[in-house]
Amino acid sequence: MPRHLSDQWIDALNAAAGANENLRDRTLGVHLVIEQVVTDLTGSVEEARWHVTIADGEVGFHSGPAGTPDIRFTTDAATARSIAAGTTTAQSAFTHGQLQVGGNTEVLLDHHDLMGGLGDVFSAVAIDDD
């Protein structure tokens, strides 16, 4: 199992997205960049950034910041790990003030069904939570 936020985790997300025909269908005609900022990491790194690009049926996960994301989610490390592991949802984290949203929030309304498809990708990738 890959460690959360590692390059292996990003690779596993890409493999899961590539195998998900439903996600491919949901993202046809969509052009969107979503960035995740994870704060309060342990060790010498204070934050991590990764992003998802959606371009007309192609979904890619990438390490590092996005140039100009349409929307940005920010959480602490524990919340990000819980969302990735499926033990909590982004909606629940947002409701409880554990997830902040920036950028064009209308994206969430316009593409709420797509967000569910991304959730399926995360569910398909087990993470090493140690």
C-alpha positions in Angstrom: 0.0 0.0 0.0 1.3 3.4 -0.8 1.9 6.1 1.8 -0.6 9.0 1.7 0.8 11.9 -0.4 3.7 9.8 -1.8 4.6 9.6 -5.5 3.4 6.0 -5.3 0.0 7.2 -4.0 -0.2 9.6 -6.9 0.7 6.8 -9.3 -2.0 4.6 -7.8 -4.6 7.3 -8.1 -3.7 7.8 -11.8 -4.1 4.0 -12.4 -7.4 3.9 -10.6 -8.7 7.0 -12.6 -7.5 5.5 -15.9 -9.4 2.3 -15.2 -12.6 4.1 -14.2 -14.7 4.4 -17.4 -17.6 6.0 -15.5 -15.3 8.8 -14.4 -14.1 9.2 -18.0 -17.7 9.5 -19.2 -18.5 12.0 -16.4 -15.6 14.2 -17.4 -16.2 14.5 -21.1 -16.4 18.1 -22.0 -15.1 19.2 -18.6 -11.9 21.3 -18.1 -11.1 21.8 -14.5 -8.1 21.9 -12.1 -8.5 21.1 -8.4 -5.7 21.7 -5.9 -5.3 20.1 -2.5 -3.2 21.8 0.2 -2.3 19.6 3.2 -0.9 21.4 6.2 0.5 20.4 9.6 2.7 17.6 8.3 5.3 16.0 10.5 9.0 16.3 9.9 10.7 19.0 8.0 7.9 19.6 5.5 5.2 22.0 6.6 2.7 21.5 3.7 2.2 19.3 0.7 0.3 20.2 -2.5 -1.0 18.0 -5.2 -3.6 18.6 -7.9 -6.1 16.9 -10.3 -6.4 18.0 -13.9 -9.6 17.1 -15.8 -9.5 17.7 -19.6 -12.3 16.4 -21.7 -12.4 12.8 -20.3 -8.8 12.6 -19.2 -8.1 12.8 -15.4 -4.6 13.1 -14.1 -3.2 13.3 -10.5 0.0 15.3 -10.1 2.4 16.1 -7.2 3.0 19.7 -6.5 1.0 22.9 -6.9 -1.3 23.7 -9.7 -0.6 26.8 -11.8 -4.0 28.3 -11.5 -6.5 26.0 -9.9 -10.2 26.5 -10.4 -10.8 25.4 -6.8 -8.5 24.7 -3.9 -9.2 22.5 -0.8 -7.1 23.0 2.3 -7.0 20.5 5.2 -4.6 19.4 7.9 -2.8 16.1 7.5 -5.1 14.1 9.7 -8.2 15.2 7.9 -6.7 14.7 4.5 -5.7 11.1 5.5 -9.2 10.4 6.8 -10.8 11.6 3.5 -8.3 9.6 1.5 -8.9 6.5 3.6 -12.7 6.9 3.3 -13.2 7.2 7.1 -14.7 10.7 6.6 -16.1 12.6 3.6 -15.0 16.0 2.3 -18.6 17.2 2.9 -18.4 16.2 6.6 -14.9 17.7 7.0 -16.2 21.0 5.4 -19.3 21.0 7.7 -17.1 20.6 10.7 -14.6 23.3 9.7 -11.8 20.9 8.9 -11.7 21.6 5.2 -11.5 25.1 3.7 -12.5 25.8 0.1 -11.1 28.6 -2.1 -11.4 29.6 -5.7 -14.5 29.3 -7.8 -16.9 27.5 -5.4 -19.6 27.3 -8.2 -17.4 24.5 -9.6 -18.7 22.3 -6.8 -22.3 23.0 -7.7 -21.7 22.7 -11.5 -19.8 19.4 -11.1 -21.1 17.7 -8.0 -21.6 14.4 -9.8 -18.0 14.5 -11.0 -16.8 15.0 -7.4 -18.5 11.7 -6.5 -16.5 10.0 -9.3 -13.3 11.4 -7.9 -14.4 9.9 -4.5 -14.6 6.5 -6.2 -11.0 6.8 -7.3 -9.9 7.5 -3.7 -11.9 4.6 -2.5 -10.1 2.3 -4.9 -6.7 3.2 -3.5 -5.9 1.9 -0.1 -3.3 3.9 1.8 -0.7 3.0 4.4 -1.9 5.0 7.4 1.2 4.4 9.6 
